Amino acid sequence: MAMRFVFSISGRLIILLFLCVVVINGRDLPPKVFNVINYGAIADGETDNTQAFVRAWENACAYEGRGRVWVPRGTFVLGSVSFVGTCNGSMAFLIKGTLKAPTDSRIIFTDTWIGFRYLNGLTVGGGGVLDGQGQSAWRYNDCRTNHNCKPLPVTMRFDFVTNSRVHNLHSINSKSSHFNLFACENLNLSRIELKAPADSPNTDGIHIGISKRIKIRNSIISTGDDCVSMVSGSQNIDIFNVTCGPGHGISIGSLGRSHEHEYVKGISVRNCTFIGSDNGVRIKTWSPSSSSVASNILFEDIVMQNSRNPIVIDQNYCPSSHCYIQGDSSSAVQIEDVTFKNIRGVSRSKVAVNLQCSGSVPCKNVKLIDINLTYHGPGGRAMALCSHVIGSSSGELVPSGCV
């Protein structure tokens, strides 16, 4: 009996020890906070805190459990920096204070202000502010006229980030785009507020390329370029309850200039409101262009409040005149299976529906369903213009459908 008792106790100790090893190896450790203040960061709005942030990130990334980089209240100047994985545990970057970008013209010419790369299970949030201080740099944004122009930094760049979320952040006055997503998968963005003046150049809100399963929800974007832009390789993108304006609308494209084999498909834009925007919902392709495809696209339950060009397909896009001297000016991007449904409100332009498709590859299966867009300016009622469109229309149609 005594031997059995000793064996029972020993067996339980072995099992307990085994379970402890499993827990440790499974990295089931409590979350740990890495406060940037403890690494030398100073919230005085003047000191460059880049190295303090890097040290906090490196220690958090090395932690076997969930590492939380913590930016407390206060104003922290932060230079160009990339936070890179892979990390030993899942990571969170939580901002309560304000991060300010540098304004010195000797150091601002780079493509990234704050970058996250090669990470899985990342959370970025906290309710803080990213101040890109774009006023110091917008005058350098002259790439259309200056072939030797220098890059300006995206406020927050996500490259090769998977199974992650970005929520409850404010970005103001980005020097270039606010957020840029490249090669990301299963990334959710919510409660995001992005602001820059209407005349700030190339300040896209969220720019997406070669990324899959992206959700953007419950956000407000007021900026100088596209509120959301989706280029080649954007697939299964779901945009819901986003307010856009000022800005250039929610755009697919421009397509057909590069990555032509990275098709765009599975785009859903629903329950969105456009306020005074220069465009509403838009698909645009270069002309001339490489061959590519954009398909399975839905724009549904959209409200236009005095927006110019509410519904647009533009397959003649070329911002400079030299495009048309290259020979055939037709776009080779096939646009198909596109639905515009329950779009209503007021258009600032007389042409409220403008579908200009390619003469060489006409748009296929385009549907206009329950469209009610009024125009109150000079020249009479709102009108629709369509070219090279194969499709159908049904339900209420104001202006009357042209397919």
N, C-alpha and C positions, 0 to 999 in steps of 0.2 A: 504493500500500500504506500509506504514511504517513497519507494523508488518511483511509483507512478506519479505521486504528487510532485516530486522533484522534476521528473520529465515534463509534467504538465506546465510547471512554472517556467522551465527552460524553454519549452516550445513556444509559450506565449511571448517570452522575451525576444526570441528569434523572430517571431512574426511581427512584433512591434518594431523591432529594429529594421526589418525588411520594409515595413510600411513607411518608416521615416526616410529611408533611402529613396523609396519610390517618390515620396512627396518632394524631396530635395531635387532629385533628378528630373521630376516633372515640373520644376520651377514654380511650384505652387506656393510662392512666398508672398507676403503681404506687399501691397504697393508701397513704394518709397519715394518721397519727395526730394527733389534736388533743386533747391532754391538758388537762383542765379546770384542773389546777394551774398550767399556763402562762398561764392567763387570769385568775388571781387567786383561784381557789377555795382554801379553807382547810378541812382535814379536822379541825376541832376540836369538832364536834358542837354548835356554837353560832352560828357566823357564817352569815349568809344569803348563799348562793352563787348566787342566781338569775341575776344579771347575768353572772357568770363563765361559767355554763353556756350562757347565751344567746349570748355572744360566741364560745364554742367551736363551738357549733352553726352559727352564721352563717358562720364561716370554713370549716367542713367542708362546709357546703351549697354554698358558692361554688366549692369545689375541683372541677376538671374530672374528676378520677378518683374512686375510692371513698374517701369521707371517713369516718373512724372517730373519733367522739367517745369519749374514754377517761376513765372514772372509776376511779381507782386505789383501792387499799385505804385504809380510813379511813371516818370518819363525816362526811357532808356534809349540812348543813341546806339544804333546797331549798324555795323558795316555789312558789306556783302558777305554772305555766309551760306554754306550748304551743310545740312545735317544728314549724315549718310549712314545707312545700315550696311550689313544686317546687324541687328541687335540681339542680345541674349534673351530678352523678353519683349513683350509688347510695350509700345512707347506712347506717352501722352506729352503734348507740348501745350501748356495752359497759360494763357496770357490774361492777366487782370489789368495790367497797366497799359501804357502807350509805348509802342516802338516807333522810333523816328529814324528815317533813312538819312544818309549823309547828303549834303548839298554841294560839297566841294567839287568843282568841275574837273579836278585832277583825278578823282577816283570814282565818278559816277558812271563811267562808260563801261558797263558790263551787262550781261543778259539776265542776271538774277540778283535780287536783293536777298530774299530768304528762300532757300531751297530745301526740299525733302526728297531724298533719293533712295531707292532700293530698300523700301520698308514695307512690312506687312503688319496689319493690326495697329495702325497709327491713329491717334486722336489728336486733332488740333482744335482748340477752342478757348473758352474762358471768359468771353464777353469783352475782351480788350480791343484796342485800336491799333491798326497798322497805318502809320502816316508816311506815305511815300514822298512827301514834299515835292510833288511833281512840278510846282511852279518854277523851281530852280532849273528844270531840264527841258520843259516842253519846247523851248525855242530851238533846241538842238534836234528836234524831230523833223528832219528835212529830207528823209530818204527818197521821197518822190522826185526831188530836184537835185539831190546831191548823192552821186553814186559812191562817194567816199564817206558816207555818213557812218557814225559810230552807234553801236547798240545802246539801248537804254534798258534799265532793269525792270523785269516783271516783279511785282511786289511779292508774290508767293508762288513758287513753282513746285509742282509735284511730278516727279519722273519715276516711273516704275514703282508706283505705290499701289498696294492691293489691300482689299478687305479693310478699308479705313473710312474714317469720317472726319468732316470739317464742319463745325457748327458754332453758332453764336460768336461771330467775329465781325468787326467793322473795318473796312479798308477805305481810306480817303486819299485822294490826290496821287494816284499811282503815276510813276514816270512813264510807264508803258502799260501793258495789261495788268489788271489786278491779280487774277489767278490764271495760271497756265497748267493744263493737265496733258501729260504726254506718256503714252504706254502705261496707263493706269487701268485697273480693273476692280469693279465692285467698290467704288468710292462714292460716298453719300455726302452731299453738301446741303445744309439746312440752316435757316435763320442767319443768313449772310446778308450784310448790308454793304454795298459798294457804291462809293460816290466820287465823282470828279466833274468839273464843269463841262457843259455841253460842247464847248469849243476846245477842250483838251484833246490833242491829237493821239490817235491810236491807243486810247485807254480802254480797250475791251474789258468787259466785266469778267467773264469766264471764257477762256479759249481752250477748246478741246481738240486733240488730234490723236489718232491711233490708240483709242481707248474704248473700253467696253463696260457695259453695266454701270453707267454713271447716273446718279439721281441728284437733281437739284430741286429743292422744295422750300416754300415759305420764305422767299427772299425778296429783297428790294435792290434794284440795280439802276443807278442814275449816273450816266457817264458820257464820254465823248465819242464812243465808237459802238460796236455791237454790244448789247447787253450780254448775250451769249453767242459765241461763234463756234460752229462745229465744222471741222475740215476733214480731210481724207482719213479714213480708218475709224471714224466715229460710229460706233455701233451700239444699239440698245441703250439709247440715251433717253431718260424720262425727266421732263421738265414740268413741274406742277406748282401752281400758285406762286408765280413770279410776277412782280410788278416791274415794268421796264419803262424808263423815261426820266429825263431825256436820254437819248441814245439812238443807235441805228437799228434797233430791233433785235429779234432773235433770228439768227441767220445760219443757214447751212451753206458753207462755202466761204471763199471762192474755191471751186473744185476744178480739177483738170490741168493744173500747172505742175504738180509733182505728186509722187506716191499714187500714181493712177491705178495701181492694182489693189490699193487699200480702199475698198468700197465703203460707202456710207449707207447704212441700213438700220431699220428699227428705231426711228426717231419719233418721240411723242412729246408734243407741247400742248398742255391742257390747263384750263382754268387760269389763264394769264391775262394781265391787264397792261395795256400800253397807253402811257400818258404823254402826249406831246412828242412822241418819238418820230424820228425822220423816216423810219420804216416800221412795219409791223412784223409779220412773219414772212420770211424771205428765203428763197433758194437761188444761189447765183453760181454760175460757172464761167470760167475764162473763155474768151473767144478770140482767136482759135484756141484749141485745147488738146490735150491728150485724151485717149479713150478711157472712160471710167463709168461707174454706175452709182446712182443714188436712188434708193427704193424703200418702200414700206415706211412712209412718212405720214404722220397724223398731226394736224393742227385743229384742236377742238375746244369749244367753250372759251372763246377769246373775246375780250372787250377792248374796243378802240376808243380812246378819248382824245379826239382831235389829233390823230396820228396821220402823218403823210404816208402815202403808199402802203395801205394796210395789208394787202395780199400781193406778193410779188414772186414770180419766177423770172429770172433774168439770165438768159443764156447768151447774152451779148456783152457780158461784163468785160470791160477793159478801160482802166482809168486813164490811159494815155493814148494819143492818136497813133503812135508808131505800131500798135498791134495790127492795124488793118492793112499795113503795107507788106505783110508777110505772106500774102497769097490768100488761100481759103480762110475766111473769117468765121466759119461755122464751128460751134462747139461740138465735140465728140463725146460729151458726157450724156449717157442715157438716164433720164429722169422718169421714174415709173412708180405706179401705185402710191399716189399722193392724194390725201383727203383733206379738204378744208371744210370743217363742219361747225355750224352754230357760231359764226363770227359776226359780231354786231357792234354798232356804235357809230361814231362820227369820223369821217375822213377829212383831213385837211387838204387833200388833193382831189381834183375832179375825177381822175382815174383811180377808182378805189380798188379795182381788181385788174392786175396787169400781168398776164401770163405770156411771156415772150420766150418760146422754146426754140430749140435748134432746128434749122431747116434740114440738116442731114440726119439727125436722130430725134424726131419729134417726141415730145412727152407722151407717155402712154398711161392710160387708166387714171386720169386726173378727175377727181370728183369734187364738185361744189354742192354742198348740202346746207340749206337753211342759212343763207347769207343775207344780212340786213345792215348795209353800210350807207348812211346818208351823207350828203355834202351840202353845206349851206353857203358856199362862196359864190363868186360870179360865174356865169356861164351855164347855169342850169343844173340839172340833177347829176348825181354820180353816174359814172359809166364804167364799163368793163371793156378791156382790150385783150384779145387773145390771138396768138399766132403759133401755128404748128403744134396744136394741142389736140390729142385724142382722148376723149373722156366723156363724162356725163354730168348732168346737173339735176337736182330735185329739191322739193320743198320750197320755202320762201326764198326768192332771189332778188335782192335789191343791192346793186344794180342787176338788171337781168343778165343771166348767165350767157357766156359766149362759148360754152362747150355743150 
